[in-house]
Amino acid sequence: MPVVTVNWWSGVDGTGRRELVEEVTRTVSRIAECPEAAVTVLIQDVERSHWGSGGEVVEDR
């Protein structure tokens, strides 16, 4: 039973979330050779002020 966690910037709308869950589920199911019902996708919103990349907080760029 694969569990996939996606961390991304907050603010993505419901349509984007649905599309992400559908696509990730489909891909993981195909590669893991398991039913789509066995795949769990967790989406975690992260504020830009809590996200660092390249030694900087993203919102400071």
NUBADO-12503 format. One line per field, with one value per atom (N, C-alpha, C, O): residue in one letter; z, x, y; atom name. Coordinates in Angstrom, 1 decimal, decimal comma, m for minus. Atoms other than C-alpha are relative to their C-alpha. Layout:
res: a;...
w: Z;...
u: X;...
v: Y;...
atom: CA;...
# end
This chain:
res: m;m;m;m;p;p;p;p;v;v;v;v;v;v;v;v;t;t;t;t;v;v;v;v;n;n;n;n;w;w;w;w;w;w;w;w;s;s;s;s;g;g;g;g;v;v;v;v;d;d;d;d;g;g;g;g;t;t;t;t;g;g;g;g;r;r;r;r;r;r;r;r;e;e;e;e;l;l;l;l;v;v;v;v;e;e;e;e;e;e;e;e;v;v;v;v;t;t;t;t;r;r;r;r;t;t;t;t;v;v;v;v;s;s;s;s;r;r;r;r;i;i;i;i;a;a;a;a;e;e;e;e;c;c;c;c;p;p;p;p;e;e;e;e;a;a;a;a;a;a;a;a;v;v;v;v;t;t;t;t;v;v;v;v;l;l;l;l;i;i;i;i;q;q;q;q;d;d;d;d;v;v;v;v;e;e;e;e;r;r;r;r;s;s;s;s;h;h;h;h;w;w;w;w;g;g;g;g;s;s;s;s;g;g;g;g;g;g;g;g;e;e;e;e;v;v;v;v;v;v;v;v;e;e;e;e;d;d;d;d;r;r;r;r
w: 0,0;0,0;0,0;1,1;0,0;m1,2;0,6;0,4;m0,5;0,6;m0,6;m0,4;0,6;m1,3;0,7;0,9;m0,6;0,5;m0,9;m1,3;0,8;m1,5;0,8;1,4;m0,7;0,1;m1,1;m2,0;1,0;m1,9;0,6;1,7;m0,5;m1,5;0,1;m0,8;m0,2;m0,1;m1,1;m1,6;1,0;m2,4;m1,3;m2,1;1,2;m5,0;0,2;1,2;m0,1;m5,7;0,0;m0,3;0,0;m5,4;m1,3;m1,2;1,3;m9,1;m0,1;m0,6;0,0;m8,9;0,9;0,5;m0,9;m5,9;m0,6;m0,5;0,6;m7,6;m1,1;m1,2;1,1;m10,7;0,5;0,0;m0,6;m8,6;0,5;0,3;m0,7;m6,6;m1,1;m1,0;1,1;m9,8;m0,7;m1,0;0,8;m11,7;0,8;0,3;m0,8;m8,8;0,3;0,2;m0,2;m8,0;m1,2;m1,1;1,3;m11,6;m0,2;m0,5;0,2;m11,9;1,0;0,6;m1,1;m8,6;m0,2;0,0;0,2;m9,3;m1,1;m1,0;1,2;m12,7;0,4;0,1;m0,3;m11,4;1,1;1,0;m1,1;m8,2;m0,3;0,5;0,4;m10,0;1,2;1,6;m1,1;m7,3;m0,5;m1,3;0,3;m7,5;0,4;1,4;m0,4;m7,4;1,4;2,1;m1,3;m4,3;1,1;2,3;m1,0;m2,5;0,2;1,1;0,0;m3,2;0,9;0,7;m0,8;m0,6;m0,4;m0,4;0,3;m1,5;1,1;1,3;m1,0;1,3;m0,6;m1,1;0,5;0,3;1,2;2,0;m1,1;2,8;m0,6;m1,3;0,4;2,2;0,9;2,1;m0,8;3,3;m0,5;m1,6;0,3;3,5;m0,5;m0,1;0,6;1,5;1,1;0,9;m1,1;4,7;0,8;1,6;m0,6;5,9;m0,9;m0,6;1,0;2,8;m0,4;m0,8;0,3;2,2;m1,2;m1,3;1,2;m1,0;m0,3;m0,4;0,4;m1,9;1,0;0,7;m1,1;1,5;0,3;1,1;m0,1;1,3;0,3;m0,1;m0,1;2,5;m1,3;m1,8;1,4;m0,7;m0,1;m1,1;0,1;0,1;0,0;m0,4;0,1;0,3;m1,3;m1,6;1,4;m3,3;m0,8;m2,0
u: 0,8;0,0;0,9;1,3;m0,8;2,0;m0,6;m1,8;0,4;1,7;1,0;2,2;m0,8;2,9;m0,3;m1,5;0,2;3,4;0,6;1,7;m0,4;3,6;m0,1;m1,1;m0,1;4,8;0,0;0,9;m0,1;4,0;m0,5;m1,1;0,4;3,3;m1,5;m2,2;1,4;m0,1;m0,6;0,1;0,7;m2,6;m0,5;m1,1;0,4;m3,2;m1,5;m1,9;1,4;m6,9;m0,4;0,4;0,5;m9,1;0,1;0,4;m0,2;m8,9;1,4;1,6;m1,4;m5,1;0,2;1,0;m0,2;m5,3;m0,6;0,1;0,6;m7,7;0,8;1,0;m0,8;m5,6;1,3;1,7;m1,2;m2,4;m0,3;0,4;0,3;m4,1;m0,3;0,2;0,4;m5,5;1,3;1,5;m1,2;m2,2;1,0;1,6;m0,9;0,0;m0,5;0,3;0,6;m2,4;0,2;0,6;m0,1;m2,5;1,5;1,7;m1,4;1,3;0,6;1,2;m0,5;2,1;m0,6;0,0;0,7;m0,5;0,6;0,8;m0,6;1,0;1,4;1,7;m1,4;4,6;0,1;0,8;0,0;3,9;m0,9;m0,9;0,8;1,5;m1,0;m1,1;1,0;m1,2;m1,3;m1,2;1,2;m4,8;0,0;0,7;0,1;m5,5;m0,5;m0,1;0,6;m7,5;1,0;0,7;m1,0;m4,4;1,0;1,8;m0,9;m2,6;m0,6;m1,7;0,4;m2,8;0,9;2,1;m0,8;m1,7;m0,4;m1,5;0,2;m1,2;0,6;1,7;m0,5;m0,9;0,1;m0,8;m0,3;0,7;0,3;1,3;m0,3;0,5;1,1;1,1;m1,1;3,6;0,0;0,1;m0,1;3,6;1,4;2,4;m1,2;6,3;1,0;2,2;m0,8;7,6;0,7;1,6;m0,5;8,3;0,8;1,1;m0,7;10,1;1,3;1,3;m1,3;13,8;0,6;0,4;m0,6;15,7;1,3;1,2;m1,2;19,3;0,5;1,1;m0,5;20,0;m0,9;m0,5;0,9;17,1;m1,4;m1,8;1,4;13,5;m0,6;m0,3;0,5;11,5;m0,7;m0,6;0,7;9,3;0,9;0,5;m1,0;12,5;0,6;1,3;m0,6;13,4;m0,7;m0,3
v: m1,2;0,0;1,2;1,7;m1,2;3,0;1,2;1,4;m1,3;6,3;1,0;0,9;m1,1;9,4;1,3;1,6;m1,3;12,7;1,1;1,0;m1,1;15,9;1,3;1,6;m1,3;19,1;1,1;1,0;m1,1;22,2;1,3;1,3;m1,3;25,9;0,0;m0,4;m0,2;26,7;0,9;1,8;m0,9;28,4;m0,7;m0,1;0,7;25,7;m0,3;m0,8;0,2;25,4;m1,5;m2,4;1,4;22,3;m0,7;m2,0;0,6;21,6;m0,6;m1,7;0,4;21,4;m1,2;m2,1;1,1;19,2;m1,3;m2,4;1,1;16,8;m0,6;m1,8;0,4;16,6;m0,7;m1,7;0,6;15,9;m1,4;m2,3;1,3;13,1;m1,0;m2,2;1,0;11,5;m0,5;m1,7;0,4;11,6;m0,8;m1,8;0,7;10,5;m1,4;m2,4;1,3;7,7;m0,9;m2,1;0,8;6,5;m0,5;m1,7;0,3;6,6;m1,0;m2,0;0,9;4,9;m1,4;m2,4;1,3;2,2;m0,8;m2,0;0,7;1,4;m0,5;m1,7;0,4;1,3;m1,0;m2,0;0,9;m0,5;m1,3;m2,2;1,1;m2,9;m0,3;m1,5;0,2;m2,4;0,8;1,6;m0,8;m1,2;1,4;1,7;m1,4;2,5;0,2;1,1;m0,1;2,0;m0,2;0,1;0,3;0,9;1,2;1,2;m1,1;4,2;1,1;1,5;m1,1;7,0;1,2;1,1;m1,2;10,6;1,0;1,4;m1,0;13,1;1,3;1,4;m1,3;16,8;0,9;1,1;m0,9;19,2;1,4;1,5;m1,4;22,9;0,6;0,4;m0,7;24,9;1,4;1,8;m1,4;28,6;0,4;m0,2;m0,4;30,3;0,5;0,4;m0,5;31,8;m1,2;m0,9;1,2;28,2;m0,9;m2,0;0,9;27,0;0,7;1,8;m0,5;27,4;m0,7;m2,0;0,7;26,7;0,8;2,1;m0,7;27,6;0,9;1,9;m0,8;29,0;1,3;2,1;m1,1;31,5;m0,5;m1,5;0,3;31,6;0,5;1,6;m0,2;31,5;1,4;2,1;m1,2;34,5;1,3;2,3;m1,1;36,7;0,2;1,1;m0,1;36,1;1,1;1,3
atom: N;CA;C;O;N;CA;C;O;N;CA;C;O;N;CA;C;O;N;CA;C;O;N;CA;C;O;N;CA;C;O;N;CA;C;O;N;CA;C;O;N;CA;C;O;N;CA;C;O;N;CA;C;O;N;CA;C;O;N;CA;C;O;N;CA;C;O;N;CA;C;O;N;CA;C;O;N;CA;C;O;N;CA;C;O;N;CA;C;O;N;CA;C;O;N;CA;C;O;N;CA;C;O;N;CA;C;O;N;CA;C;O;N;CA;C;O;N;CA;C;O;N;CA;C;O;N;CA;C;O;N;CA;C;O;N;CA;C;O;N;CA;C;O;N;CA;C;O;N;CA;C;O;N;CA;C;O;N;CA;C;O;N;CA;C;O;N;CA;C;O;N;CA;C;O;N;CA;C;O;N;CA;C;O;N;CA;C;O;N;CA;C;O;N;CA;C;O;N;CA;C;O;N;CA;C;O;N;CA;C;O;N;CA;C;O;N;CA;C;O;N;CA;C;O;N;CA;C;O;N;CA;C;O;N;CA;C;O;N;CA;C;O;N;CA;C;O;N;CA;C;O;N;CA;C;O;N;CA;C;O;N;CA;C;O;N;CA;C;O;N;CA;C;O
# end
